[in-house]
Amino acid sequence: MNLALKDLRVLVVDNSPHMRDLLRSLLAAVGVGIVETADDGGEALGKFKTFPADIILSDWEMEPMTGIEFVQAVRHSVRSPNPFVPIIMVTSHAEADRVFEARDAGIHEYLVKPITAQALLARLSEVINNPRDFMRTSSYFGPVPRRRADLAQARAADLLAMRARAARAEA
């Protein structure tokens, strides 16, 4: 994917109007030109059919369709316009088992709230500059998972960043 950020089309899926606005603002701040939003996974599937997103940012906790169910629909539905689209899960769940569940559903990247423009730009850069091959097995279709050590390192970096932000906020 060789795109300038100003030409990037991003679909933001989150049930919180505040979070949708925040993500839209952060995307604009880092130079992303085209952003479409949806309230939940079901609405996002409909918009994805007419909005050819280059990247999807999806929350986990939504109703009636969760972020995990949305990712699975994008990856496995015969009606999905692009099962290979990079998906970044944006969630407040930082537990390792949640990261692995999202990975196993077929996401590319995982971003823990609260988020910063820097962290968002790092995830966007990762999916743009380091595209991953896809694989299909009897139980999985999605990007080739990175090694567990890479996931642990990414999670540790997020945790350190969160702690640094909390320390600055206390100061």
Secondary structure by P-SEA (a helix, b strand, c coil): cccccccbbbbbbcccaaaaaaaaaaaaaacccbbbbbccaaaaaaaaaaccccbbbbbcccccccaaaaaaaaaccccccccccbbbbbcccccaaaaaaaaaacccccccccccaaaaaaaaaaaaabbbbbbbcccccccccccaaaaaaaaaaaaaaaaaaaaaaac
